[in-house]
Each structure stands twice: as structure tokens, then as C-alpha cells.
């Protein structure tokens, strides 16, 4: 029997991408349901999804009252899918930086016994596309920085393309998050280590977004760098 699978996609002003990404995911993964978690996008992203849902039962929507950060959006989505009995849960972006054709292979690794599968840019066979040297250096350097300080043993700590065993994910998010924004990805890797999760990094090629504007900023990056030390000080106390 196929494990019940849900895919979390957070959105904010993604009207150019949201329908296309749902259609692309469904084409390669027709058995999965797709949950859009929208932070009340002023561009009408949620309205497009609501209309799409009328003819596509695999599409679901959760609208949050305000923009409260990537981590909070994912936790809301994860909690909803766990409560609804999903056994395998993905997280991915709406902008096609995370390409849908990787989804079935990532799920297969969970079925082999891993707790989380990371779509990694920094293992053999992985990489980035259309990134300049500055962006590549900051991304790779930030990942090495966090992994070294926290002793994670993970090549792509800031990766946002992941597949989780829901029972393990429930444990990982059992206490409130410490970091917000893109620091969330680092914290989830840290929580996975503390919870002794079995991790597999699968290579992906990460292209730049096709439509819309990037949400990354210098402020977000700075918050993530400082946040690493908060996690280091907490250690195992992160679970209370």
C-alpha cells in the first residue's frame, strides 16, 4: 500500500508560479496531495489556488493571517498534514528551484528506512545553475560554517528541499522553534541530529527561480549566521 504523501509549499506573492508548480508536481507524483501555505499574499496567490482547487482535488490551501516567516509557515503546514494522517511529508519551494522530477526518488529513500532525505547541492552530482560566484560562495560558505560549528555532518545545511518520515518529523517539531526565516533550515538540520535521525543527501541541481523575485536578503543571511550560536548554546535542551 502506498504511504499517504503530502507536499508543503509555502507561498508569498507567487502568482506567477503557484499553479504551474502544482501541475508539474502532480504530473510526476499523481498520488500526492499538495498543500499551499500562503501568508495572505497581496498579489492574490491564494485566490488562484482556491479557483484551482475546484477542479483539482489533490490541491489544498491554508491561508495564514500575516507574513510570519518561512519556518512558521512550514510548521503550520507540517502540523496540518501530520494531524491528517500523512505518513511522508515533503517541503519545497514554489519557484521551480526545487525541481519536481526529484520527488519520487526522495520518497523511495524514506521507504528504504531514512528519516529525512535532503535534496543537496553540495554532494557529488549536485550543483547550482545560473548563480554568480558571490552567491555560490556565500551559500556554500554559510553551509560549511553552520555544519562545522554544530558538528552536523551534513553537506547542505541550508537546503530547503526535503522529504520527511512524518513520525520522525513530529518529534523534530515537538517544541517551539528558536530561529525564523531561512535560519529555520539550519535549525531543522540541528534538531534532526539531536533526535538522532537517519539522514540521506541526494544530489540535486538547483537553478535560479524562473518567475518572481527571490525572498533572500542580507538581513535573513545575517540572522541565520547569528542563530547558529543560539543553537550551539542550547544543544540537547532544544527539546526541553
C-alpha positions as CSV (number, residue, x, y, z in Angstrom):
1,X,0.0,0.0,0.0
2,X,1.3,3.4,-1.0
3,X,2.2,5.7,2.0
4,X,-0.1,8.7,2.3
5,X,2.1,11.6,1.0
6,X,1.7,15.4,1.3
7,X,3.8,18.2,-0.1
8,X,4.1,21.5,1.7
9,X,4.7,24.6,-0.5
10,X,4.8,28.0,1.3
11,X,4.0,31.0,-0.8
12,X,4.1,34.8,-0.7
13,X,3.4,36.6,-3.9
14,X,3.9,33.6,-6.1
15,X,1.0,34.1,-8.6
16,X,3.4,33.5,-11.5
17,X,4.4,30.1,-10.2
18,X,1.8,28.6,-7.9
19,X,-0.4,26.9,-10.5
20,X,2.5,25.8,-12.6
21,X,4.3,24.2,-9.7
22,X,1.2,22.3,-8.6
23,X,0.6,21.0,-12.1
24,X,4.3,20.0,-12.5
25,X,4.3,18.2,-9.2
26,X,1.1,16.3,-9.9
27,X,2.4,15.2,-13.3
28,X,5.3,13.3,-11.8
29,X,3.7,12.5,-8.4
30,X,-0.1,11.9,-9.0
31,X,-0.6,10.1,-5.7
32,X,0.5,13.0,-3.6
33,X,-1.6,15.9,-2.2
34,X,-0.2,19.4,-2.3
35,X,-0.7,21.9,0.5
36,X,-0.1,25.5,-0.3
37,X,0.6,27.6,2.8
38,X,0.0,31.2,1.8
39,X,0.9,34.2,4.0
40,X,-2.0,36.3,2.8
41,X,-0.2,37.3,-0.4
42,X,-1.3,40.7,-1.6
43,X,-0.9,39.6,-5.3
44,X,-3.8,37.1,-5.0
45,X,-1.9,33.9,-4.9
46,X,-4.5,32.3,-2.6
47,X,-7.4,33.2,-4.8
48,X,-5.7,31.4,-7.7
49,X,-5.3,28.3,-5.6
50,X,-8.9,28.4,-4.4
51,X,-10.1,28.5,-8.0
52,X,-7.7,25.7,-9.0
53,X,-9.0,23.5,-6.1
54,X,-12.5,23.4,-7.6
55,X,-11.3,21.1,-10.4
56,X,-8.2,19.5,-8.7
57,X,-8.9,17.5,-5.5
58,X,-5.2,17.0,-4.8
59,X,-4.7,20.7,-4.1
60,X,-5.2,22.1,-0.6
61,X,-4.8,25.5,0.9
62,X,-4.1,27.1,4.2
63,X,-4.1,30.9,4.4
64,X,-2.3,32.5,7.3
65,X,-3.3,35.9,8.6
66,X,0.0,37.5,8.2
67,X,3.6,37.1,6.9
68,X,5.3,35.5,9.9
69,X,8.3,33.8,8.4
70,X,9.2,30.7,6.4
71,X,9.7,28.5,9.5
72,X,6.3,29.4,11.0
73,X,4.6,28.7,7.6
74,X,6.2,25.2,7.3
75,X,5.4,24.3,10.9
76,X,1.7,25.2,10.3
77,X,1.8,23.0,7.1
78,X,3.6,20.1,8.8
79,X,1.3,20.1,11.7
80,X,-1.8,20.1,9.5
81,X,-0.5,17.2,7.4
82,X,0.6,15.2,10.4
83,X,-2.8,15.7,12.1
84,X,-4.5,14.5,8.9
85,X,-2.5,11.2,8.9
86,X,0.1,11.8,6.2
87,X,3.0,9.4,6.5
88,X,5.5,11.1,4.2
89,X,5.8,14.8,4.0
90,X,7.8,17.0,1.6
91,X,8.9,20.6,1.8
92,X,9.7,22.5,-1.3
93,X,9.7,26.0,-2.9
94,X,7.1,27.3,-5.4
95,X,9.6,28.8,-7.7
96,X,11.0,25.7,-9.5
97,X,14.3,26.0,-7.8
98,X,13.3,22.6,-6.4
99,X,12.5,20.5,-9.4
100,X,9.6,18.1,-9.2
101,X,11.3,15.2,-11.0
102,X,13.4,14.5,-7.9
103,X,10.3,13.8,-5.7
104,X,9.8,10.1,-6.4
105,X,13.4,9.2,-5.8
106,X,13.4,11.1,-2.5
107,X,10.3,9.3,-1.3
108,X,11.9,5.9,-2.2
109,X,14.8,6.7,0.2
110,X,12.3,7.2,3.0
111,X,10.7,3.9,2.2
112,X,14.2,2.3,2.5
113,X,14.4,3.5,6.1
114,X,15.7,7.0,6.2
115,X,14.1,9.6,8.4
116,X,14.8,12.6,6.2
117,X,16.1,12.9,2.7
118,X,17.8,16.2,1.8
119,X,18.0,17.5,-1.8
120,X,21.6,18.5,-1.7
121,X,23.5,20.9,-3.9
122,X,26.8,20.0,-2.3
123,X,27.2,16.3,-2.8
124,X,28.7,14.6,-5.9
125,X,26.3,15.1,-8.8
126,X,24.6,18.2,-7.2
127,X,25.1,21.8,-8.0
128,X,23.6,25.2,-8.8
129,X,22.7,26.8,-12.1
130,X,22.8,30.4,-13.1
131,X,24.3,31.5,-9.8
132,X,27.2,34.1,-9.8
133,X,30.4,33.4,-7.9
134,X,29.4,35.6,-5.0
135,X,26.1,33.8,-4.4
136,X,27.8,30.4,-4.7
137,X,30.5,31.4,-2.2
138,X,28.0,32.8,0.3
139,X,25.7,29.8,0.1
140,X,28.5,27.2,0.3
141,X,30.4,29.1,2.9
142,X,27.3,29.5,5.1
143,X,26.5,25.8,4.9
144,X,30.1,24.8,5.9
145,X,30.0,27.4,8.7
146,X,26.8,26.0,10.2
147,X,27.7,22.4,9.7
148,X,31.2,22.9,11.3
149,X,30.0,24.8,14.4
150,X,27.1,22.5,15.1
151,X,29.0,19.3,14.1
152,X,26.2,18.2,11.8
153,X,27.9,16.1,9.2
154,X,25.6,17.5,6.6
155,X,26.9,19.0,3.3
156,X,23.9,21.2,2.5
157,X,22.7,22.6,5.9
158,X,20.6,25.4,4.3
159,X,18.8,23.1,1.9
160,X,15.0,23.7,1.7
161,X,14.1,20.7,-0.4
162,X,13.4,17.8,2.0
163,X,11.4,14.6,2.4
164,X,10.4,13.6,5.9
165,X,9.1,10.5,7.6
166,X,6.1,12.0,9.3
167,X,6.5,10.1,12.6
168,X,10.1,11.5,12.9
169,X,9.1,15.0,11.8
170,X,6.5,15.1,14.6
171,X,9.3,14.6,17.1
172,X,11.5,17.2,15.4
173,X,8.9,19.9,15.7
174,X,7.6,18.9,19.1
175,X,9.0,22.1,20.8
176,X,8.8,25.7,19.6
177,X,11.4,26.9,17.0
178,X,14.3,29.1,18.0
179,X,15.1,30.6,14.6
180,X,12.9,32.1,12.0
181,X,13.3,32.9,8.3
182,X,15.9,30.8,6.5
183,X,17.6,30.0,9.8
184,X,14.7,27.5,10.0
185,X,16.5,25.2,7.6
186,X,19.7,25.2,9.8
187,X,17.6,24.6,12.9
188,X,15.7,21.6,11.3
189,X,19.1,20.0,10.5
190,X,20.3,20.6,14.0
191,X,17.1,19.1,15.5
192,X,17.4,16.1,13.3
193,X,20.9,15.5,14.6
194,X,19.9,15.9,18.2
195,X,16.9,13.5,17.6
196,X,19.4,11.0,16.0
197,X,17.6,10.9,12.7
198,X,18.9,8.8,9.8
199,X,19.8,11.3,7.0
200,X,20.4,10.8,3.3
201,X,21.6,13.5,1.0
202,X,20.6,13.0,-2.6
203,X,22.1,15.2,-5.3
204,X,20.0,17.9,-7.0
205,X,20.8,20.7,-9.4
206,X,19.4,23.9,-8.1
207,X,18.5,26.5,-10.8
208,X,17.6,30.1,-10.1
209,X,13.9,30.8,-9.9
210,X,12.0,31.1,-13.2
211,X,9.4,33.7,-12.2
212,X,9.0,36.3,-9.5
213,X,11.6,37.8,-7.1
214,X,13.9,36.0,-4.6
215,X,13.0,36.3,-0.9
216,X,16.7,36.0,0.2
217,X,18.2,39.1,1.7
218,X,21.3,40.2,3.6
219,X,19.3,40.5,6.8
220,X,18.0,37.0,6.5
221,X,21.5,35.6,6.0
222,X,22.9,37.6,9.0
223,X,20.1,36.2,11.2
224,X,20.9,32.7,10.2
225,X,24.7,33.2,11.0
226,X,23.9,34.5,14.5
227,X,21.3,31.9,15.0
228,X,23.8,29.1,14.7
229,X,25.3,30.2,18.0
230,X,21.9,30.1,19.7
231,X,21.5,26.5,18.7
232,X,25.1,25.7,19.8
233,X,24.4,27.0,23.3
234,X,21.0,25.2,23.5
235,X,22.3,21.8,22.5
236,X,20.1,18.9,23.6
237,X,18.0,21.4,25.6
238,X,16.3,22.4,22.3
239,X,13.7,19.6,23.0
240,X,13.1,20.9,26.6
